[in-house]
């Protein structure tokens, strides 16, 4: 059991109050049983999360929709587990979904993990989505500087010259200046 799954399993055990159903979802190797949880009515969120995480990490694309919903959840721990599983799912829809979540101006408060996922995926959608999101977040009095910082760091990791202009603009923001300078040094 890797550290990410152990952390999720511990959290699920707490949320499920150590129920037998929670333990079964944590330990089962039956993908059909896990997939059934995703479509069964009245399932608790923790059950859907563990089932989607396990299926996603196993490359079972039936987990995609649930993982995308969890990637945009208000609880950062759920976003982290969803991002981890989506990165391993290898579903061609993942970059488009992450880009849509990262660039949605109405959901900027929840965009940190989609931004980080886009960086990890290194998909064709990654650089344009990160540039678009960062441009919007450079407006005066923008409260989501952590998301902007994740965009700057991601663009630096991706090293794409298309990001040069927006990274130069980010350099004038005190919270982003050091990261923007480091990112610019990696842009080809």
C-alpha positions as CSV (number, residue, x, y, z in Angstrom):
1,X,0.0,0.0,0.0
2,X,1.6,3.3,-1.0
3,X,1.5,6.4,1.1
4,X,-1.3,8.1,-0.9
5,X,-3.6,5.1,-0.6
6,X,-2.7,4.7,3.1
7,X,-3.6,8.3,3.8
8,X,-6.9,7.9,2.0
9,X,-7.7,4.6,3.7
10,X,-7.0,6.2,7.1
11,X,-9.3,9.1,6.3
12,X,-12.0,6.7,5.0
13,X,-11.8,4.6,8.1
14,X,-12.4,7.7,10.2
15,X,-15.3,8.9,8.0
16,X,-16.9,5.5,7.9
17,X,-16.4,5.0,11.6
18,X,-14.6,1.8,10.9
19,X,-17.6,0.2,9.2
20,X,-17.4,-3.2,7.5
21,X,-18.4,-1.6,4.2
22,X,-15.4,0.8,4.4
23,X,-13.0,-2.0,5.1
24,X,-14.4,-4.0,2.2
25,X,-13.9,-1.1,-0.2
26,X,-10.3,-0.6,1.1
27,X,-9.4,-4.3,0.7
28,X,-11.4,-5.8,-2.1
29,X,-9.8,-6.7,-5.4
30,X,-13.2,-6.9,-7.1
31,X,-13.4,-4.0,-9.6
32,X,-17.0,-4.8,-10.4
33,X,-17.9,-4.3,-6.7
34,X,-16.0,-1.0,-6.7
35,X,-17.7,0.1,-9.9
36,X,-21.1,-0.7,-8.5
37,X,-20.5,1.7,-5.6
38,X,-20.1,4.5,-8.2
39,X,-23.6,4.1,-9.6
40,X,-25.5,2.8,-6.6
41,X,-28.0,5.3,-5.1
42,X,-27.4,6.8,-1.6
43,X,-23.7,5.9,-1.3
44,X,-21.8,8.1,1.1
45,X,-19.1,10.3,-0.4
46,X,-16.3,8.4,1.3
47,X,-17.5,5.2,-0.4
48,X,-17.6,6.7,-3.8
49,X,-14.2,8.3,-3.2
50,X,-12.4,5.1,-2.2
51,X,-14.0,3.2,-5.1
52,X,-13.1,5.8,-7.6
53,X,-9.5,6.1,-6.3
54,X,-9.0,2.4,-6.4
55,X,-10.4,2.0,-9.9
56,X,-8.6,5.1,-11.2
57,X,-5.2,3.9,-9.9
58,X,-5.9,0.6,-11.6
59,X,-6.6,2.3,-14.9
60,X,-10.4,1.5,-14.9
61,X,-12.0,4.4,-16.8
62,X,-15.4,3.9,-15.1
63,X,-13.9,6.1,-12.3
64,X,-13.4,9.1,-14.5
65,X,-16.6,11.1,-13.8
66,X,-16.4,10.6,-10.1
67,X,-12.8,11.5,-10.0
68,X,-13.4,14.7,-11.9
69,X,-16.2,15.7,-9.5
70,X,-13.8,15.0,-6.6
71,X,-11.0,17.0,-8.2
72,X,-13.3,20.1,-8.0
73,X,-14.5,19.4,-4.4
74,X,-14.3,22.0,-1.6
75,X,-12.3,19.5,0.6
76,X,-8.6,19.7,-0.5
77,X,-7.9,16.1,0.7
78,X,-10.5,14.8,-1.7
79,X,-8.9,16.9,-4.5
80,X,-5.5,15.5,-3.8
81,X,-6.7,11.9,-3.9
82,X,-8.7,12.5,-7.1
83,X,-5.7,14.2,-8.8
84,X,-3.4,11.3,-7.9
85,X,-5.8,8.8,-9.3
86,X,-6.6,10.8,-12.5
87,X,-2.8,11.1,-13.2
88,X,-2.7,7.3,-13.2
89,X,-5.9,6.7,-15.0
90,X,-4.5,7.4,-18.4
91,X,-7.9,8.6,-19.8
92,X,-7.7,11.0,-22.8
93,X,-10.5,13.1,-21.3
94,X,-8.5,14.0,-18.2
95,X,-6.5,16.9,-19.6
96,X,-9.6,18.6,-21.1
97,X,-11.5,18.2,-17.8
98,X,-8.6,19.5,-15.7
99,X,-8.2,22.5,-18.1
100,X,-11.9,23.2,-17.9
101,X,-11.8,23.2,-14.1
102,X,-8.6,25.3,-13.9
103,X,-9.9,28.0,-16.3
104,X,-13.4,28.3,-14.8
105,X,-13.4,31.8,-13.3
106,X,-16.4,30.8,-11.1
107,X,-14.4,27.9,-9.5
108,X,-11.0,29.6,-9.0
109,X,-11.0,28.8,-5.3
110,X,-10.9,25.1,-6.2
111,X,-8.5,25.3,-9.1
112,X,-5.2,24.5,-7.3
113,X,-5.3,20.8,-7.8
114,X,-6.5,20.9,-11.4
115,X,-3.6,23.3,-12.1
116,X,-1.1,20.9,-10.5
117,X,-2.6,18.0,-12.4
118,X,-2.2,19.8,-15.7
119,X,1.4,20.3,-14.9
120,X,1.9,16.6,-14.1
121,X,0.0,15.5,-17.3
122,X,2.1,17.6,-19.6
123,X,-0.7,17.4,-22.1
124,X,-1.3,19.8,-25.1
125,X,-4.0,21.5,-23.0
126,X,-1.6,22.2,-20.1
127,X,0.3,25.3,-21.2
128,X,-2.7,27.2,-22.7
129,X,-4.8,26.5,-19.7
130,X,-2.1,27.6,-17.2
131,X,-1.4,30.7,-19.2
132,X,-5.1,31.6,-19.3
133,X,-5.6,31.0,-15.6
134,X,-2.5,32.9,-14.6
135,X,-3.4,35.9,-16.8
136,X,-6.8,36.2,-15.1
137,X,-5.1,35.9,-11.6
138,X,-2.7,38.7,-12.2
139,X,-5.5,41.3,-11.9
140,X,-5.1,43.7,-8.9
141,X,-6.5,42.4,-5.6
142,X,-6.9,38.9,-6.8
143,X,-7.2,36.7,-3.7
144,X,-6.2,33.4,-5.2
145,X,-2.4,33.9,-5.2
146,X,-1.7,30.3,-4.3
147,X,-3.4,29.2,-7.6
148,X,-1.4,31.8,-9.4
149,X,1.8,30.5,-7.8
150,X,0.9,26.9,-8.9
151,X,0.4,28.2,-12.4
152,X,3.8,30.0,-12.4
153,X,5.6,26.9,-11.0
154,X,3.8,24.6,-13.5
155,X,4.7,26.8,-16.4
156,X,8.3,26.7,-15.2
157,X,8.3,22.9,-15.1
158,X,6.7,22.7,-18.5
159,X,9.3,25.2,-19.9
160,X,7.3,26.3,-22.9
161,X,8.2,29.6,-24.5
162,X,4.6,30.6,-25.0
163,X,4.5,31.3,-21.2
164,X,7.3,34.0,-21.4
165,X,5.0,37.0,-21.5
166,X,2.7,36.0,-18.7
167,X,5.7,34.9,-16.5
168,X,7.3,38.3,-17.1
169,X,4.1,39.9,-15.9
170,X,3.9,37.7,-12.9
171,X,7.4,38.9,-11.9
172,X,5.9,42.2,-10.9
173,X,3.8,40.6,-8.2
174,X,5.6,40.3,-4.8
175,X,4.2,36.8,-4.0
176,X,5.0,35.5,-7.4
177,X,8.3,37.3,-8.3
178,X,10.8,34.6,-7.1
179,X,8.9,31.8,-8.7
180,X,8.4,33.7,-11.9
181,X,12.1,34.4,-12.2
182,X,12.9,30.7,-11.6
183,X,10.2,29.7,-14.2
184,X,11.6,32.2,-16.7
185,X,15.0,30.6,-16.4
186,X,13.5,27.3,-17.5
187,X,11.5,28.6,-20.4
188,X,13.2,27.7,-23.7
